[in-house]
């Protein structure tokens, strides 16, 4: 499955929920990447109430990501 299809599936699955998604180019935002200790692409981070609750460095499948997102909503 391509990243675009996975992004679309994630968007559809979370459309009716209070879920914000952000994407950051770490080459253009080196200080933010350093602050968040991101050195692997992709790095997926879930925050709840301003606190990091889950992190995954490297690729993952959309089902795993959806499961993680849904467990914190």
N, C-alpha and C positions, 0 to 999 in steps of 0.2 A: 504494500500500500504506500502511496506517495505521501510526502509530508503535507501537501495541499489537501489531499483527501482526508487525512487524519485530522488536520486543523478544522476542516469543515464538519467532520463528525463531532469533534469536541465542542465546536461552536453550537451545533444543533442540540447536543445533549445538555448543554448548560445554559441555553438561551433564556429559559424561564427562571433562572436562579441568579442570585446576587454573586456572580463570579466575574472578577476582572482579570483580563489576560494582558500581559505586557511582553514585549519582545525587545531585546537590547542587543545592539551590535557591539560586542566587546572590543573590537578594534577601534571603534569611534568613541567608546566610553570606558577607557582603561581604568580610570579611577573608581568607577562604580563596580566594574568586574573585580578589581582588587579588594574593594571594601566588602563585597559579597563573597569573596574567595571563590570566584568562578575562573577556572582555568581549563575546563573541558567543554567542548561544544558538541551537542547541546547540554545545558544544565537546566533541569526543571526544578523549580522551587515553589512550594505551596506555603502561603502564609495564612494564618488565621488570627484575627484580632491583633495584627501587627507583629506576630511572632512566627518564625519559621517552624513549620510542623512536619515537613517532608522535603527531601532533596534527592534527586537522582541525576548522576552525571553519566552521559552517554545516551544512546538511543533506547527507546522503550516502545512498546506497542500501545495503541490507543486504548485497548481494554484495561490495561494496567493503570494508565494515566486516569481514565474515567473512574475507575474504582477508587483511586486515591482521592481525586477531587470530590467524589460523592461521599466519601467517608468523613470529610471535613465540612460539608455543607450543613 
